Amino acid sequence: MEQKLNMDWIAALLLCFLIGVFGAHHFFAGNIQKGVTMLLITILAGWIFGLGVLITAIWAIYDLIMIICGKFTKADGQVITMYV
């Protein structure tokens, strides 16, 4: 039996790596509240305090590690794994 790459995993990985500070990977996974939180922290705290991007960058790196390890979940609780 041949293992196939999960396209959701690839999409989440790329979104997190490229524009993770804006919460794009959470929007993709259906975690709208987390996505909005990351977006607001990046935009509002970034402008006001200058720390918003740093905070969300650390959060995005954590999420990236979770995606790579296969522990990142969608809103419905389904884990996004590398292989289908």
Secondary structure as GFF3:
##gff-version 3
##sequence-region A 1 84
A	DSSP	alpha_helix	7	19	.	.	.	ID=ss1
A	DSSP	three_ten_helix	20	22	.	.	.	ID=ss2
A	DSSP	alpha_helix	24	29	.	.	.	ID=ss3
A	DSSP	alpha_helix	32	40	.	.	.	ID=ss4
A	DSSP	pi_helix	41	45	.	.	.	ID=ss5
A	DSSP	alpha_helix	46	48	.	.	.	ID=ss6
A	DSSP	alpha_helix	52	69	.	.	.	ID=ss7
A	DSSP	beta_strand	72	73	.	.	.	ID=ss8
A	DSSP	beta_strand	79	80	.	.	.	ID=ss9
###
